[in-house]
């Protein structure tokens, strides 16, 4: 019984690992402060304070989860009134370019902290 419990706990931890454990990363992970938004045409992106600097958020290609965003980001998105953007600090890791292709670095999000949802509609990249 203990062995089954340990195996189940191990599988749960493996499933919950963030994108940092991916073998498909194309560089080192880094931390950014920015504004996460959603756009119908391109999906999730992070607008950075630097002019014309955008990160396109994707799953790592070998990541076994369909969930692109960390649970705490999803919680802010689901909390009424639903925000147009989420300001925060994001630990991101570079991943290979994936469709839809835009002029932006493609990253997966390992973690997010200091999240604040805002109703201000961001400009589309």
Secondary structure, 3 states (H helix, E strand, C coil): CHHHHHHHHHHHHHHHCCHHHCCCCCCCCEEEEEEEEEECCCEEEEEECCCCCEEEECCCCCCCCCCCCCHHHHHHHHCCCCCCEEEEEEEEEECCCCCCCCCCEEEEEEEEEEEEEECCCCCCC
